[in-house]
Amino acid sequence: MKSNLQLDAKGLSCPMPIVKTKKAMDTLASGEVLEVQVTDKGALADIPAWAKAGGHTILDQSEEAGIMTFLIQKV
């Protein structure tokens, strides 16, 4: 799936991946997709919980070589 914006939050620890994800999401229009790449294991729970709280949709979530990638569609 194609994303409208990519966010590299690799190497950051909680809460910075969520802070940067929120800031990036604020720049998108409704229906657009943000791709977030993180290495902080806490993001596995934090990003889906944050997206759900905001009404956003996790379209895809994967992990490869310690890098977790989330595709989040803005409401």
Residue pairs with C-beta under 8 A, 6 or more apart in sequence:
1 33
1 59
1 60
1 71
2 33
3 33
3 34
3 35
3 71
4 28
4 32
4 33
4 34
5 24
5 27
5 28
5 32
5 33
5 34
5 35
6 34
6 35
6 37
7 20
7 21
7 24
7 34
7 35
7 36
7 37
8 37
9 16
9 17
9 20
9 21
9 36
9 37
9 38
9 40
9 43
10 37
10 38
10 39
10 67
11 39
12 20
12 38
12 39
12 40
13 40
13 42
14 40
14 42
14 43
14 46
15 46
17 36
17 38
17 40
17 42
17 43
17 46
17 47
18 43
18 46
18 47
18 50
21 34
21 36
21 47
21 50
21 72
22 50
24 34
24 36
25 34
25 54
25 56
25 72
25 74
28 34
28 74
29 74
30 74
30 75
31 73
31 74
32 73
32 74
33 59
33 71
33 72
33 73
33 74
34 71
34 72
34 74
35 69
35 70
35 71
35 72
36 47
36 69
36 70
36 72
37 67
37 68
37 69
38 47
38 67
38 68
38 70
39 66
39 67
39 68
43 68
43 70
44 68
47 58
47 70
47 72
48 58
48 61
48 70
51 57
51 58
51 70
51 72
54 75
55 75
56 72
56 73
56 74
56 75
57 72
57 73
57 75
58 70
58 71
58 72
59 71
59 72
59 73
60 69
60 70
60 71
61 68
61 69
61 70
61 71
62 68
62 69
63 69
